[in-house]
Amino acid sequence: MSGREPAPAYTHRAAVIYRRRKDYDAEIAIIERWCAACPPERRGPGATQQELLTRLERAKELRAKRDEDQ
Protein backbone atom coordinates (compact mmCIF):
# COMPACT_ATOMS: atom_id res chain seq x y z
CA MET A 1 0.00 0.00 0.00
CA SER A 2 1.32 3.42 -0.91
CA GLY A 3 -0.11 5.25 2.11
CA ARG A 4 -2.38 7.34 -0.09
CA GLU A 5 -6.14 7.35 -0.24
CA PRO A 6 -7.93 4.90 -2.53
CA ALA A 7 -8.75 6.44 -5.88
CA PRO A 8 -12.29 7.83 -5.65
CA ALA A 9 -13.03 7.39 -9.35
CA TYR A 10 -13.48 3.63 -9.04
CA THR A 11 -15.87 4.04 -6.12
CA HIS A 12 -17.76 6.74 -8.00
CA ARG A 13 -18.17 4.51 -11.05
CA ALA A 14 -19.46 1.62 -8.96
CA ALA A 15 -21.87 3.98 -7.18
CA VAL A 16 -23.22 5.16 -10.54
CA ILE A 17 -23.85 1.57 -11.58
CA TYR A 18 -25.64 0.78 -8.31
CA ARG A 19 -27.79 3.91 -8.65
CA ARG A 20 -28.85 2.90 -12.17
CA ARG A 21 -29.90 -0.46 -10.76
CA LYS A 22 -31.74 1.35 -7.94
CA ASP A 23 -29.62 -0.62 -5.46
CA TYR A 24 -29.34 2.22 -2.94
CA ASP A 25 -28.12 -0.06 -0.12
CA ALA A 26 -25.12 -1.17 -2.19
CA GLU A 27 -24.44 2.39 -3.32
CA ILE A 28 -24.42 3.63 0.25
CA ALA A 29 -22.27 0.72 1.41
CA ILE A 30 -19.58 1.24 -1.21
CA ILE A 31 -19.33 4.98 -0.57
CA GLU A 32 -19.23 4.45 3.19
CA ARG A 33 -16.41 1.91 2.73
CA TRP A 34 -14.48 4.50 0.74
CA CYS A 35 -15.11 7.11 3.46
CA ALA A 36 -13.83 4.69 6.12
CA ALA A 37 -10.69 3.92 4.09
CA CYS A 38 -10.12 7.56 3.29
CA PRO A 39 -10.74 9.89 6.25
CA PRO A 40 -10.88 13.62 5.44
CA GLU A 41 -7.31 14.30 6.57
CA ARG A 42 -5.98 11.74 4.03
CA ARG A 43 -7.99 12.94 1.04
CA GLY A 44 -6.18 14.73 -1.72
CA PRO A 45 -7.55 17.54 -3.85
CA GLY A 46 -10.25 16.80 -6.37
CA ALA A 47 -13.91 17.22 -7.11
CA THR A 48 -14.73 13.50 -7.17
CA GLN A 49 -14.42 13.23 -3.39
CA GLN A 50 -17.05 15.91 -2.84
CA GLU A 51 -19.25 14.29 -5.48
CA LEU A 52 -19.09 11.04 -3.52
CA LEU A 53 -20.26 12.75 -0.33
CA THR A 54 -23.09 14.47 -2.20
CA ARG A 55 -24.03 11.16 -3.84
CA LEU A 56 -24.05 9.46 -0.43
CA GLU A 57 -26.56 11.94 0.96
CA ARG A 58 -28.78 11.63 -2.12
CA ALA A 59 -28.67 7.82 -2.00
CA LYS A 60 -29.79 7.94 1.63
CA GLU A 61 -32.70 10.19 0.64
CA LEU A 62 -33.69 7.87 -2.20
CA ARG A 63 -33.51 4.82 0.07
CA ALA A 64 -35.70 6.53 2.66
CA LYS A 65 -38.23 7.49 -0.01
CA ARG A 66 -38.25 3.92 -1.37
CA ASP A 67 -38.79 2.54 2.12
CA GLU A 68 -41.70 4.95 2.71
CA ASP A 69 -43.37 3.85 -0.53
CA GLN A 70 -43.21 0.16 0.36
RAURQUI-V941829 format. One line per field, one symbol per residue. ss: DSSP state (A for helix, B for strand, O for the rest). psi: psi as a letter, one per 30 degrees, with the letter a starting at -180 (. if undefined). A space follows every 50 residues. Layout:
BEGIN
ss: ???
psi: ???
END
This chain:
BEGIN
ss: OOOOOOOAAAAAAAAAAAAAOOOAAAAAAAAAAAAAAOOAAAOOOOAAAA AAAAAAAAAAAAAAAAAAAO
psi: kfgllkkfeeeeeeeeeeeefhieeeeeeeeeeeeefileffkalkfeee eeeeeeeeeeeeeeeeeef.
END
